[in-house]
Amino acid sequence: MLKSKVKVGAITNLTDARYFAAREVEWLGFDCSIGSETYVSPQQILAIREWVDGVKITGEFNIEPLETIQAAIAELQLDAVQLGMAAATDTIRQLTGSLPVIREIVPDYYHSDEDLQEQFAQTPAGISYFVLNLEKNGFTWADLKAGSPFSLPVIQQLCEQYPVLLALNYQPQEITEILDTLPLAGLHLSGGAEEKVGFKSFDDLDALLDLLEVE
């Protein structure tokens, strides 16, 4: 059992899915946006979900229309959806009444503290969790402690106001300090490619997730 909720996004293979399910993460996310580098077809998602249990299967969308997302929810029996920053406000409102919705926020170097706060504040009510994705643009814990690109007190305040899953370029030795410093709802990790079919090294992830195990 983990002492923090963990969502893993962009799962593309059964090896990742089975590993993370065995480590008792909360959500497995699959990229449902056609054309994306990490896109996974409905057939692949259905095949993978037959091999895992105890996890919430999450469809990750970008700018797809409401009807497309609703069709995927029905076909894949999704437990939750994650919507990108460009998702239409009406789409968010329509979906929050039917299942948990996770909103991804991806800040860039040129965004200020005020920009980040505004991104959270402008999101419609009903969001279950926010993925604050600092990993996509390469931010580290050392960056945050140095006040780049955002001051740590602002991140702390947002985590107190909203249920935040933090995505960051994690180093295992930093996890305890991060959890002690930020009142997070959980952590966000990303899947990756297999070294060859059915094989992948999980040494770094083992080190990180071992630190999250409840003793």
MDAnalysis code that builds the backbone (N, CA, C; Angstrom):
import MDAnalysis as mda
import numpy as np

u = mda.Universe.empty(645, n_residues=215, atom_resindex=np.repeat(np.arange(215), 3), trajectory=True)
u.add_TopologyAttr("name", ["N", "CA", "C"] * 215)
u.add_TopologyAttr("resid", np.arange(1, 216))
u.add_TopologyAttr("resname", ["MET", "LEU", "LYS", "SER", "LYS", "VAL", "LYS", "VAL", "GLY", "ALA", "ILE", "THR", "ASN", "LEU", "THR", "ASP", "ALA", "ARG", "TYR", "PHE", "ALA", "ALA", "ARG", "GLU", "VAL", "GLU", "TRP", "LEU", "GLY", "PHE", "ASP", "CYS", "SER", "ILE", "GLY", "SER", "GLU", "THR", "TYR", "VAL", "SER", "PRO", "GLN", "GLN", "ILE", "LEU", "ALA", "ILE", "ARG", "GLU", "TRP", "VAL", "ASP", "GLY", "VAL", "LYS", "ILE", "THR", "GLY", "GLU", "PHE", "ASN", "ILE", "GLU", "PRO", "LEU", "GLU", "THR", "ILE", "GLN", "ALA", "ALA", "ILE", "ALA", "GLU", "LEU", "GLN", "LEU", "ASP", "ALA", "VAL", "GLN", "LEU", "GLY", "MET", "ALA", "ALA", "ALA", "THR", "ASP", "THR", "ILE", "ARG", "GLN", "LEU", "THR", "GLY", "SER", "LEU", "PRO", "VAL", "ILE", "ARG", "GLU", "ILE", "VAL", "PRO", "ASP", "TYR", "TYR", "HIS", "SER", "ASP", "GLU", "ASP", "LEU", "GLN", "GLU", "GLN", "PHE", "ALA", "GLN", "THR", "PRO", "ALA", "GLY", "ILE", "SER", "TYR", "PHE", "VAL", "LEU", "ASN", "LEU", "GLU", "LYS", "ASN", "GLY", "PHE", "THR", "TRP", "ALA", "ASP", "LEU", "LYS", "ALA", "GLY", "SER", "PRO", "PHE", "SER", "LEU", "PRO", "VAL", "ILE", "GLN", "GLN", "LEU", "CYS", "GLU", "GLN", "TYR", "PRO", "VAL", "LEU", "LEU", "ALA", "LEU", "ASN", "TYR", "GLN", "PRO", "GLN", "GLU", "ILE", "THR", "GLU", "ILE", "LEU", "ASP", "THR", "LEU", "PRO", "LEU", "ALA", "GLY", "LEU", "HIS", "LEU", "SER", "GLY", "GLY", "ALA", "GLU", "GLU", "LYS", "VAL", "GLY", "PHE", "LYS", "SER", "PHE", "ASP", "ASP", "LEU", "ASP", "ALA", "LEU", "LEU", "ASP", "LEU", "LEU", "GLU", "VAL", "GLU"])
u.atoms.positions = np.array([
    [0.847, -1.192, 0.000],
    [0.000, 0.000, 0.000],
    [0.886, 1.247, 0.000],
    [0.502, 2.231, -0.809],
    [1.278, 3.460, -0.906],
    [0.699, 4.540, 0.007],
    [1.566, 5.371, 0.571],
    [1.095, 6.419, 1.477],
    [0.659, 7.672, 0.737],
    [0.809, 7.685, -0.572],
    [0.331, 8.793, -1.403],
    [-0.362, 8.219, -2.625],
    [-1.438, 8.861, -3.056],
    [-2.074, 8.440, -4.303],
    [-1.105, 8.682, -5.456],
    [-1.115, 7.785, -6.430],
    [-0.243, 7.927, -7.595],
    [-1.054, 7.685, -8.858],
    [-0.946, 8.611, -9.795],
    [-1.498, 8.404, -11.138],
    [-0.327, 8.240, -12.095],
    [-0.450, 7.259, -12.968],
    [0.557, 7.062, -14.008],
    [-0.104, 7.338, -15.346],
    [0.441, 8.287, -16.093],
    [-0.143, 8.661, -17.374],
    [0.645, 8.116, -18.546],
    [0.023, 8.186, -19.716],
    [0.663, 7.797, -20.977],
    [1.174, 6.364, -20.959],
    [0.388, 5.470, -20.377],
    [0.717, 4.039, -20.427],
    [0.552, 3.565, -21.870],
    [1.553, 2.856, -22.388],
    [1.481, 2.391, -23.779],
    [1.663, 0.889, -23.926],
    [1.926, 0.194, -22.828],
    [2.200, -1.238, -22.953],
    [1.757, -2.000, -21.712],
    [1.573, -3.294, -21.894],
    [1.113, -4.159, -20.808],
    [2.157, -4.279, -19.707],
    [3.428, -4.239, -20.063],
    [4.490, -4.358, -19.063],
    [4.372, -3.257, -18.019],
    [4.223, -2.016, -18.464],
    [4.015, -0.895, -17.544],
    [2.741, -1.083, -16.731],
    [1.657, -1.407, -17.408],
    [0.360, -1.512, -16.742],
    [0.397, -2.541, -15.615],
    [0.974, -3.702, -15.879],
    [1.023, -4.748, -14.859],
    [1.956, -4.354, -13.718],
    [3.059, -3.710, -14.033],
    [3.984, -3.280, -12.983],
    [3.314, -2.284, -12.044],
    [2.719, -1.238, -12.607],
    [2.135, -0.198, -11.766],
    [0.907, -0.698, -11.008],
    [0.130, -1.581, -11.614],
    [-1.010, -2.158, -10.898],
    [-0.520, -2.965, -9.701],
    [0.561, -3.713, -9.886],
    [1.121, -4.497, -8.785],
    [1.663, -3.601, -7.676],
    [2.111, -2.401, -8.032],
    [2.606, -1.447, -7.034],
    [1.475, -0.645, -6.406],
    [0.253, -0.943, -6.775],
    [-0.961, -0.382, -6.164],
    [-1.114, 1.118, -6.381],
    [-0.820, 1.572, -7.595],
    [-1.132, 2.965, -7.909],
    [-2.647, 3.120, -8.029],
    [-3.114, 4.352, -7.993],
    [-4.553, 4.625, -8.004],
    [-5.135, 4.618, -9.413],
    [-4.423, 5.266, -10.367],
    [-4.947, 5.418, -11.728],
    [-3.908, 4.967, -12.754],
    [-4.386, 4.327, -13.816],
    [-3.583, 4.089, -15.012],
    [-4.193, 4.920, -16.130],
    [-3.407, 5.821, -16.709],
    [-3.914, 6.702, -17.752],
    [-3.447, 6.283, -19.133],
    [-4.364, 6.349, -20.099],
    [-4.071, 5.986, -21.487],
    [-4.414, 7.163, -22.394],
    [-3.478, 7.515, -23.254],
    [-3.640, 8.640, -24.169],
    [-4.625, 8.257, -25.273],
    [-5.770, 8.916, -25.290],
    [-6.830, 8.613, -26.258],
    [-6.905, 9.640, -27.384],
    [-5.911, 10.510, -27.485],
    [-5.908, 11.544, -28.522],
    [-5.206, 11.024, -29.774],
    [-5.986, 10.755, -30.813],
    [-5.430, 10.229, -32.060],
    [-4.381, 11.203, -32.610],
    [-3.246, 10.658, -33.014],
    [-2.170, 11.489, -33.538],
    [-1.108, 11.826, -32.516],
    [-1.399, 11.612, -31.241],
    [-0.411, 11.862, -30.198],
    [0.684, 10.797, -30.243],
    [1.885, 11.156, -29.800],
    [3.007, 10.213, -29.797],
    [2.739, 9.003, -28.913],
    [1.947, 9.183, -27.873],
    [1.694, 8.086, -26.936],
    [0.276, 7.526, -27.066],
    [-0.372, 7.817, -28.200],
    [-1.746, 7.335, -28.423],
    [-1.814, 5.813, -28.327],
    [-2.872, 5.342, -27.661],
    [-3.143, 3.911, -27.549],
    [-4.552, 3.669, -28.069],
    [-4.715, 2.710, -28.946],
    [-6.017, 2.454, -29.561],
    [-6.986, 1.858, -28.550],
    [-8.292, 2.010, -28.783],
    [-9.280, 1.390, -27.899],
    [-9.066, -0.113, -27.760],
    [-8.703, -0.781, -28.843],
    [-8.482, -2.225, -28.788],
    [-7.331, -2.571, -27.842],
    [-6.261, -1.773, -27.888],
    [-5.127, -2.007, -26.989],
    [-5.511, -1.770, -25.531],
    [-6.264, -0.708, -25.289],
    [-6.674, -0.401, -23.914],
    [-7.540, -1.524, -23.359],
    [-8.493, -1.994, -24.145],
    [-9.360, -3.081, -23.692],
    [-8.555, -4.343, -23.415],
    [-7.575, -4.619, -24.259],
    [-6.747, -5.810, -24.051],
    [-5.921, -5.690, -22.774],
    [-5.352, -4.508, -22.534],
    [-4.528, -4.307, -21.340],
    [-5.364, -4.380, -20.073],
    [-6.546, -3.788, -20.093],
    [-7.330, -3.741, -18.856],
    [-7.790, -5.123, -18.409],
    [-7.812, -6.091, -19.307],
    [-8.154, -7.458, -18.913],
    [-7.089, -8.075, -18.010],
    [-5.879, -7.525, -18.043],
    [-4.765, -8.085, -17.287],
    [-4.512, -7.367, -15.965],
    [-5.224, -6.300, -15.684],
    [-4.978, -5.546, -14.452],
    [-6.282, -5.364, -13.687],
    [-6.155, -5.261, -12.389],
    [-7.328, -4.933, -11.574],
    [-6.878, -4.100, -10.380],
    [-7.857, -3.523, -9.689],
    [-7.550, -2.700, -8.530],
    [-7.087, -1.296, -8.859],
    [-7.149, -0.922, -10.141],
    [-6.739, 0.426, -10.550],
    [-7.870, 1.086, -11.335],
    [-7.875, 2.398, -11.337],
    [-8.886, 3.153, -12.078],
    [-8.345, 3.457, -13.478],
    [-9.055, 2.982, -14.492],
    [-8.635, 3.192, -15.872],
    [-9.093, 4.580, -16.318],
    [-8.138, 5.381, -16.753],
    [-8.396, 6.789, -17.069],
    [-8.062, 7.081, -18.527],
    [-9.012, 7.673, -19.230],
    [-8.770, 8.111, -20.599],
    [-8.244, 9.531, -20.603],
    [-7.146, 9.763, -21.304],
    [-6.521, 11.085, -21.350],
    [-6.815, 11.731, -22.705],
    [-7.454, 12.905, -22.651],
    [-7.911, 13.592, -23.861],
    [-7.330, 14.998, -23.916],
    [-7.351, 15.558, -25.126],
    [-6.824, 16.901, -25.321],
    [-7.946, 17.852, -25.732],
    [-8.265, 17.895, -27.043],
    [-9.298, 18.821, -27.526],
    [-10.452, 18.077, -28.197],
    [-10.587, 16.795, -27.892],
    [-11.665, 16.019, -28.506],
    [-13.034, 16.580, -28.109],
    [-14.011, 16.503, -29.016],
    [-15.362, 16.965, -28.675],
    [-16.012, 16.055, -27.642],
    [-17.018, 16.598, -26.995],
    [-17.711, 15.872, -25.934],
    [-18.205, 14.510, -26.403],
    [-18.780, 14.455, -27.609],
    [-19.356, 13.199, -28.100],
    [-18.292, 12.114, -28.238],
    [-17.104, 12.479, -28.675],
    [-16.010, 11.515, -28.813],
    [-15.588, 10.974, -27.452],
    [-15.499, 11.859, -26.480],
    [-15.100, 11.442, -25.134],
    [-16.168, 10.545, -24.517],
    [-17.421, 10.917, -24.673],
    [-18.505, 10.104, -24.119],
    [-18.543, 8.718, -24.749],
    [-18.276, 8.640, -26.051],
    [-18.240, 7.337, -26.724],
    [-17.106, 6.479, -26.173],
    [-15.958, 7.097, -25.916],
    [-14.823, 6.359, -25.357],
    [-15.118, 5.894, -23.936],
    [-15.785, 6.730, -23.161],
    [-16.162, 6.347, -21.795],
    [-17.011, 5.086, -21.817],
    [-17.978, 5.055, -22.729],
    [-18.872, 3.901, -22.823],
    [-18.138, 2.664, -23.336],
    [-17.356, 2.823, -24.399],
    [-16.678, 1.673, -25.010],
    [-15.620, 1.075, -24.089],
    [-14.852, 1.938, -23.419],
    [-13.723, 1.478, -22.614],
    [-14.073, 1.315, -21.143],
    [-15.312, 1.670, -20.767],
    [-15.753, 1.598, -19.368],
    [-14.765, 2.352, -18.463],
    [-14.496, 3.579, -18.854],
    [-13.513, 4.378, -18.128],
    [-14.000, 4.727, -16.729],
    [-13.067, 4.724, -15.791],
    [-13.372, 5.109, -14.412],
    [-13.191, 6.606, -14.191],
    [-12.430, 7.255, -15.070],
    [-12.172, 8.693, -14.967],
    [-11.660, 9.177, -16.315],
    [-11.688, 10.493, -16.506],
    [-11.080, 11.087, -17.699],
    [-10.157, 12.214, -17.264],
    [-9.116, 12.407, -18.046],
    [-8.233, 13.555, -17.857],
    [-8.345, 14.444, -19.079],
    [-8.517, 15.744, -18.844],
    [-8.691, 16.708, -19.929],
    [-7.538, 17.701, -19.936],
    [-7.085, 18.060, -21.124],
    [-5.974, 18.990, -21.270],
    [-6.390, 20.435, -21.080],
    [-5.425, 21.326, -21.161],
    [-5.661, 22.748, -20.922],
    [-6.590, 23.370, -21.952],
    [-6.635, 22.797, -23.159],
    [-7.455, 23.371, -24.226],
    [-8.867, 22.805, -24.265],
    [-9.202, 21.950, -23.326],
    [-10.543, 21.362, -23.312],
    [-11.603, 22.449, -23.141],
    [-12.696, 22.311, -23.866],
    [-13.770, 23.305, -23.811],
    [-14.434, 23.309, -22.437],
    [-14.771, 24.501, -21.969],
    [-15.416, 24.640, -20.664],
    [-16.704, 23.840, -20.593],
    [-17.503, 23.876, -21.659],
    [-18.762, 23.134, -21.657],
    [-18.519, 21.632, -21.571],
    [-17.474, 21.151, -22.220],
    [-17.134, 19.727, -22.142],
    [-16.809, 19.338, -20.708],
    [-16.035, 20.162, -20.038],
    [-15.692, 19.890, -18.640],
    [-16.957, 19.829, -17.790],
    [-17.827, 20.809, -17.965],
    [-19.045, 20.863, -17.151],
    [-19.948, 19.658, -17.399],
    [-20.052, 19.249, -18.662],
    [-20.902, 18.106, -18.993],
    [-20.370, 16.814, -18.374],
    [-19.055, 16.671, -18.336],
    [-18.471, 15.410, -17.877],
    [-18.391, 15.302, -16.363],
    [-18.243, 16.419, -15.663],
    [-18.070, 16.338, -14.214],
    [-19.289, 15.758, -13.509],
    [-20.430, 15.782, -14.165],
    [-21.621, 15.212, -13.550],
    [-21.740, 13.715, -13.709],
    [-20.876, 13.110, -14.529],
    [-21.028, 11.683, -14.811],
    [-19.889, 10.809, -14.297],
    [-18.698, 11.364, -14.129],
    [-17.562, 10.588, -13.619],
    [-16.464, 11.542, -13.182],
    [-15.473, 11.058, -12.420],
    [-14.390, 11.945, -11.983],
    [-13.615, 12.516, -13.169],
    [-13.355, 13.811, -13.107],
    [-12.605, 14.496, -14.161],
    [-11.325, 15.070, -13.561],
    [-10.212, 14.767, -14.215],
    [-8.903, 15.289, -13.833],
    [-8.506, 16.340, -14.867],
    [-8.062, 17.487, -14.415],
    [-7.665, 18.568, -15.330],
    [-6.147, 18.712, -15.308],
    [-5.530, 18.654, -16.488],
    [-4.087, 18.819, -16.579],
    [-3.739, 20.278, -16.860],
    [-2.802, 20.793, -16.089],
    [-2.287, 22.143, -16.295],
    [-0.787, 22.034, -16.537],
    [-0.345, 22.562, -17.684],
    [1.067, 22.438, -18.092],
    [1.671, 23.835, -18.222],
    [2.273, 24.359, -17.165],
    [2.877, 25.692, -17.237],
    [4.169, 25.672, -18.051],
    [4.527, 26.842, -18.569],
    [5.778, 26.987, -19.311],
    [6.687, 27.981, -18.586],
    [7.899, 28.138, -19.107],
    [8.886, 29.009, -18.468],
    [8.409, 30.455, -18.367],
    [7.633, 30.894, -19.347],
    [7.242, 32.304, -19.383],
    [6.018, 32.609, -18.521],
    [5.420, 31.609, -17.895],
    [4.257, 31.850, -17.043],
    [4.697, 32.372, -15.670],
    [3.922, 33.290, -15.149],
    [4.206, 33.863, -13.833],
    [3.397, 33.146, -12.760],
    [3.677, 33.492, -11.500],
    [2.868, 32.969, -10.396],
    [1.393, 33.281, -10.620],
    [1.121, 34.506, -11.067],
    [-0.265, 34.929, -11.281],
    [-0.918, 34.135, -12.410],
    [-0.160, 33.851, -13.464],
    [-0.688, 33.041, -14.571],
    [-1.108, 31.660, -14.073],
    [-0.267, 31.060, -13.255],
    [-0.561, 29.721, -12.743],
    [-1.798, 29.737, -11.853],
    [-1.882, 30.710, -10.973],
    [-3.050, 30.814, -10.098],
    [-4.328, 31.001, -10.913],
    [-4.226, 31.779, -11.990],
    [-5.390, 32.027, -12.847],
    [-5.838, 30.752, -13.557],
    [-4.894, 29.924, -13.988],
    [-5.246, 28.667, -14.648],
    [-6.104, 27.791, -13.740],
    [-5.763, 27.734, -12.479],
    [-6.553, 26.957, -11.528],
    [-7.903, 27.617, -11.280],
    [-7.893, 28.925, -11.047],
    [-9.114, 29.637, -10.674],
    [-10.158, 29.632, -11.781],
    [-9.727, 29.604, -13.043],
    [-10.665, 29.670, -14.162],
    [-11.273, 28.321, -14.535],
    [-10.802, 27.258, -13.929],
    [-11.341, 25.934, -14.236],
    [-12.734, 25.792, -13.634],
    [-13.709, 25.289, -14.395],
    [-15.063, 25.118, -13.863],
    [-15.088, 24.234, -12.618],
    [-16.101, 24.423, -11.802],
    [-16.254, 23.628, -10.587],
    [-16.491, 22.159, -10.940],
    [-16.198, 21.298, -9.982],
    [-16.494, 19.878, -10.160],
    [-15.309, 19.018, -10.513],
    [-14.128, 19.632, -10.721],
    [-12.928, 18.863, -11.041],
    [-12.515, 18.045, -9.815],
    [-12.220, 16.766, -10.030],
    [-11.829, 15.893, -8.918],
    [-10.370, 16.085, -8.524],
    [-9.507, 16.209, -9.522],
    [-8.078, 16.408, -9.280],
    [-7.485, 17.262, -10.391],
    [-6.397, 17.944, -10.060],
    [-5.602, 18.673, -11.044],
    [-4.243, 18.000, -11.163],
    [-3.808, 17.734, -12.389],
    [-2.420, 17.334, -12.614],
    [-1.634, 18.607, -12.922],
    [-0.801, 19.016, -11.992],
    [0.107, 20.136, -12.235],
    [1.355, 19.534, -12.871],
    [1.418, 19.601, -14.195],
    [2.448, 18.881, -14.933],
    [3.658, 19.777, -15.201],
    [4.627, 19.686, -14.311],
    [5.888, 20.402, -14.477],
    [6.944, 19.517, -15.133],
    [6.599, 18.252, -15.324],
    [7.529, 17.302, -15.944],
    [7.702, 17.571, -17.437],
    [6.621, 17.932, -18.118],
    [6.671, 18.067, -19.577],
    [7.680, 19.111, -20.037],
    [7.883, 20.137, -19.228],
    [8.845, 21.178, -19.597],
    [10.135, 21.095, -18.783],
    [10.350, 19.929, -18.177],
    [11.654, 19.633, -17.589],
    [11.954, 20.230, -16.235],
    [10.937, 20.700, -15.506],
    [11.196, 21.312, -14.212],
    [11.529, 20.251, -13.161],
    [12.389, 20.624, -12.227],
    [12.832, 19.722, -11.168],
    [12.472, 20.298, -9.799],
    [12.631, 19.476, -8.775],
    [12.403, 19.933, -7.412],
    [13.404, 21.034, -7.051],
    [14.626, 20.909, -7.523],
    [15.626, 21.960, -7.276],
    [15.181, 23.290, -7.882],
    [14.547, 23.237, -9.057],
    [14.021, 24.463, -9.675],
    [12.980, 25.114, -8.774],
    [12.050, 24.305, -8.269],
    [10.978, 24.853, -7.431],
    [11.542, 25.460, -6.154],
    [12.494, 24.804, -5.550],
    [13.083, 25.340, -4.316],
    [13.825, 26.650, -4.582],
    [14.309, 26.798, -5.809],
    [15.004, 28.038, -6.185],
    [14.040, 29.117, -6.678],
    [12.727, 28.795, -6.692],
    [11.736, 29.776, -7.121],
    [11.542, 29.858, -8.608],
    [11.959, 28.830, -9.341],
    [11.844, 28.831, -10.800],
    [11.044, 27.616, -11.272],
    [10.019, 27.819, -12.082],
    [9.521, 29.088, -12.616],
    [8.527, 29.768, -11.677],
    [8.155, 29.068, -10.587],
    [7.163, 29.612, -9.654],
    [7.717, 29.542, -8.241],
    [7.271, 30.468, -7.408],
    [7.718, 30.448, -6.023],
    [7.089, 29.265, -5.294],
    [7.859, 28.656, -4.423],
    [7.368, 27.497, -3.685],
    [6.146, 27.830, -2.829],
    [6.076, 29.007, -2.180],
    [4.863, 29.341, -1.425],
    [3.599, 29.354, -2.287],
    [3.708, 29.768, -3.553],
    [2.542, 29.753, -4.443],
    [2.112, 28.320, -4.721],
    [3.073, 27.428, -4.976],
    [2.751, 26.014, -5.185],
    [2.100, 25.439, -3.932],
    [2.633, 25.774, -2.767],
    [2.055, 25.291, -1.511],
    [0.615, 25.773, -1.350],
    [0.381, 27.040, -1.660],
    [-0.965, 27.603, -1.542],
    [-1.943, 26.901, -2.474],
    [-1.526, 26.652, -3.707],
    [-2.400, 25.967, -4.664],
    [-2.718, 24.549, -4.198],
    [-1.735, 23.880, -3.616],
    [-1.959, 22.518, -3.122],
    [-2.904, 22.499, -1.924],
    [-2.934, 23.590, -1.176],
    [-3.877, 23.699, -0.059],
    [-5.292, 23.975, -0.556],
    [-5.401, 24.726, -1.655],
    [-6.708, 25.108, -2.193],
    [-7.329, 24.038, -3.083],
    [-6.491, 23.286, -3.797],
    [-6.980, 22.346, -4.805],
    [-6.331, 20.970, -4.617],
    [-7.024, 19.913, -5.044],
    [-6.432, 18.566, -4.981],
    [-5.445, 18.366, -6.133],
    [-4.163, 18.517, -5.842],
    [-3.125, 18.539, -6.873],
    [-2.342, 17.228, -6.904],
    [-2.214, 16.678, -8.116],
    [-1.291, 15.576, -8.384],
    [-0.097, 16.198, -9.103],
    [1.071, 16.131, -8.507],
    [2.240, 16.820, -9.055],
    [3.048, 15.905, -9.969],
    [3.275, 16.383, -11.194],
    [4.174, 15.699, -12.132],
    [5.456, 16.516, -12.224],
    [6.571, 15.867, -11.953],
    [7.854, 16.553, -11.869],
    [8.934, 15.568, -12.316],
    [10.086, 16.075, -12.715],
    [11.228, 15.191, -12.986],
    [11.800, 14.747, -11.644],
    [11.215, 13.689, -11.099],
    [11.542, 13.252, -9.742],
    [12.882, 12.533, -9.670],
    [13.563, 12.740, -8.544],
    [14.669, 11.898, -8.115],
    [14.192, 11.182, -6.851],
    [14.378, 9.868, -6.762],
    [13.833, 9.133, -5.614],
    [14.190, 9.746, -4.264],
    [15.415, 10.232, -4.120],
    [15.857, 10.759, -2.831],
    [15.134, 12.050, -2.436],
    [14.388, 12.640, -3.378],
    [13.683, 13.893, -3.089],
    [12.247, 13.672, -2.624],
    [11.729, 12.476, -2.795],
    [10.301, 12.237, -2.591],
    [9.847, 12.581, -1.180],
    [10.589, 12.152, -0.180],
    [10.181, 12.418, 1.203],
    [10.110, 13.917, 1.469],
    [11.104, 14.662, 1.004],
    [11.107, 16.117, 1.199],
    [9.935, 16.773, 0.477],
    [9.640, 16.317, -0.729],
    [8.521, 16.881, -1.494],
    [7.209, 16.677, -0.751],
    [6.978, 15.467, -0.270],
    [5.723, 15.169, 0.429],
    [5.635, 15.894, 1.765],
    [6.777, 16.140, 2.402],
    [6.777, 16.880, 3.667],
    [6.553, 18.374, 3.444],
    [6.912, 18.863, 2.259],
    [6.844, 20.300, 1.976],
    [5.515, 20.714, 1.363],
    [4.978, 19.887, 0.481],
    [3.763, 20.239, -0.256],
    [2.588, 19.364, 0.183],
    [1.431, 19.976, 0.484],
    [0.238, 19.200, 0.856],
    [-0.464, 18.630, -0.376],
    [0.201, 17.707, -1.039],
    [-0.298, 17.166, -2.300],
    [-1.413, 16.154, -2.096],
    [-2.301, 16.080, -3.098],
    [-3.283, 14.996, -3.139],
    [-2.636, 13.722, -3.657],
    [-1.498, 13.858, -4.357],
    [-0.807, 12.687, -4.874],
    [0.285, 13.070, -5.853],
    [0.899, 12.057, -6.429],
    [1.975, 12.238, -7.401],
    [1.528, 11.742, -8.767],
    [2.142, 12.297, -9.790],
    [1.871, 11.837, -11.159],
    [3.180, 11.379, -11.782],
    [3.154, 10.155, -12.317],
    [4.303, 9.591, -13.019],
    [3.907, 9.325, -14.463],
    [4.885, 9.010, -15.289],
    [4.609, 8.737, -16.702],
    [5.133, 7.366, -17.094],
    [4.365, 6.696, -17.959],
    [4.822, 5.435, -18.511],
    [5.924, 5.676, -19.530],
    [6.500, 4.590, -20.018],
    [7.570, 4.716, -21.002],
    [7.626, 3.510, -21.909],
    [8.485, 3.577, -22.895],
    [8.589, 2.497, -23.872],
    [9.307, 1.287, -23.276],
    [8.966, 0.109, -23.788],
    [9.661, -1.114, -23.406],
    [11.034, -1.164, -24.081],
    [12.001, -1.777, -23.402],
    [13.316, -1.973, -24.017],
    [13.219, -3.013, -25.132],
    [12.412, -4.014, -24.914],
    [11.978, -4.940, -25.947],
    [10.642, -5.484, -25.485],
    [9.914, -6.126, -26.349],
    [8.558, -6.548, -26.010],
    [8.570, -7.395, -24.742],
    [7.789, -6.943, -23.756],
    [7.661, -7.688, -22.510],
    [8.779, -7.458, -21.518],
    [9.745, -6.583, -21.837],
    [10.866, -6.367, -20.918],
    [11.143, -4.880, -20.739],
    [11.370, -4.510, -19.467],
    [11.695, -3.128, -19.145],
    [12.303, -3.091, -17.754],
    [13.306, -2.255, -17.551],
    [13.903, -2.098, -16.232],
    [13.108, -1.069, -15.431],
    [12.784, -1.429, -14.187],
    [12.024, -0.526, -13.320],
    [12.847, -0.107, -12.100],
    [14.173, -0.147, -12.213],
    [15.021, 0.121, -11.046],
    [14.748, 1.494, -10.433],
    [14.699, 2.538, -11.264],
    [14.471, 3.890, -10.737],
    [13.087, 4.019, -10.122],
    [12.089, 3.437, -10.791],
    [10.729, 3.501, -10.253],
    [10.605, 2.687, -8.978],
    [11.288, 1.553, -8.905],
    [11.277, 0.765, -7.672],
    [11.802, 1.598, -6.512],
    [12.894, 2.307, -6.741],
    [13.483, 3.122, -5.681],
    [12.509, 4.195, -5.214],
    [11.805, 4.799, -6.157],
    [10.842, 5.855, -5.818],
    [9.627, 5.283, -5.094],
    [9.043, 4.241, -5.660],
    [7.813, 3.687, -5.084],
    [8.071, 2.981, -3.762],
    [9.268, 2.431, -3.583],
    [9.598, 1.819, -2.292],
    [9.515, 2.850, -1.170],
    [9.892, 4.094, -1.472],
    [9.827, 5.156, -0.467],
    [8.393, 5.549, -0.134],
    [7.462, 5.208, -1.015],
    [6.049, 5.524, -0.775],
    [5.307, 4.399, -0.074],
    [5.951, 3.253, 0.077],
    [5.299, 2.126, 0.729],
    [5.030, 2.444, 2.196],
    [3.832, 2.083, 2.652],
    [3.494, 2.233, 4.066],
    [4.227, 1.153, 4.848],
    [4.994, 1.568, 5.844],
    [5.776, 0.591, 6.614],
    [4.899, -0.141, 7.618],
])
